[in-house]
Amino acid sequence: MMEQVTLIDLVFDFGLLSLLLLIGVWLRSKVKVLQKMFLPAGLIAGALALAFGPNGFGILPFSDAIASYPAIFLALVFAAIPLGAARVSFKKASKRIRNMWIYCAFTFLAVYGVGLLFADVLLRPLFSTPEGFGFMLGVGFIGGHGGAAALGHSFQELGWADATSLGYASATVGMLVAIIGGMMIIKRGTEQRHGTFVTDYKSLPNELRTGLIERDNRKSLGEITFSPNSVDPLLVHIAFFRWHFTHFLCSSTVRHSYISDSFDSTVYFHATRRVTRSSIST
């Protein structure tokens, strides 16, 4: 059951999250270990929130609604797709799409198979875990937090209240394995001179390590597409963004099913991407 969110709770929670994000940015720019692992500032902030939040030491006074935010604000990711997607020729990208599809198909089958076997052979006989336990392990690990939110809500509707939490935990583990394990593989490959783009960690630009861009290397964030005499350009982008966000929430409210809503919103945003980008670039 989703907690009721008040305006005070929302503002206060996002204030704490913003503070943690700033701390994450600072730690990434200063701590060498975090730089070598290339941990994103958001992941560092999330680890701090988990450690010092209600499920950790209990120092940060997050509201009871904090667990409800990921399922709702997952829509923000989809809402930003039309604004940030680049125009790519399908003919040029078809070969990469084919290779990626084949790779993902085999990977999905392997991860889901391992999760289901692990749960059915070991966990269910010993701990009487729910039938979808192994499936949620695979969904979170390879599908990320978005997949965990979508499938987890469906399992919650069927009576398994902790499905989303399990998916989020599995997604976090998958992210850590991908980032830390991937960096270890890359570092070993560069030490053995297998890399072509990166030959040594010390040769990387400082901005890739610290996350801070030097003043001489800073680039423009975007282009002004509307005349300020008519409307503030940033406000128009926010309007597009909030409209798609509202569409997602309305779909979720009507259907009460995040899995169908997620696919519906993905198709909707991709279908309107060309119209949105055309109206912005006109």
C-alpha positions, 0 to 999 in steps of 0.5 A: 500500500502506497503511503500518503505523501504530504507537501511537507514530507516531499519538500523535506525528503527532497531537501535531505536527498539534495544534501546527500547528492551534494555530499556525494559529488564532493566525496567523488571529487576528493576520495581517490578510491571512489574515483578509481571505481568511477562510482556515480555521485547519485549512487554514493548519495544512495548508499549514505541514505541507506546507511544513515536513514530509517533502515540504517542508523536512523540518523536522517529523519526521512518520512514514511513515504520515502519508500513510495518515491521510486515507483512514482518518480520512475516516470521522470526517467521516461518523461525525459526521453523525448527531450534527450534522445538523439536522432539516429539513422535506423539503417546505421544502427541496425547492426548494433541493435541486432548484436545488442538484442542477441547479447541481451536475450542470452544474458536475460535467459542466463540471469533469470535461469540462475535466479529461478534455480537458486530460489527453487532448489535452495531458498524455497525448501529452506525458507519457504520463500514466495514463488516469484522470489527467484524471478524478482532476483533476475528482474532487479539484477538485470532490469535495474530499479525500473524493472523492479518497480514495474514487476514489484508492484504487480506482485504486491497486488497479488499479495506479496508486499516485499516484492518491490523491496527485494527487486530494489535490493537485487538491482542495487547489487547488480549495479554495484557488481556492474560498476565495481566489477566492470572497473576491475576488468577494465583496469586489468585490461589496461594494465595488460595493454588490451585497451585502445581508448584507455591505456592507463588510469593515470592518463584519464582526464581529470574530469573523468576521475573527479567528476568536475570539469575544468573551466577551460573545458566547459561546454554549453548545456543546450540551445535556446529554442524559444524567444524569452520575449514570449516564454522562458525557454527552460519553462517550455522544456519543463512543461513538456517534461511535466506533461509526459510525467502527468500522462504516466501518473494518470495511466498508473492511476486508471490501470493500477498496474505499473508493469502495463503502464511502464510499457505503455509509457515507453511506447507513448514517449518513443512515439511522441519523441519526434513530435516533441523534438520537432516542436522544440527545434523548430 
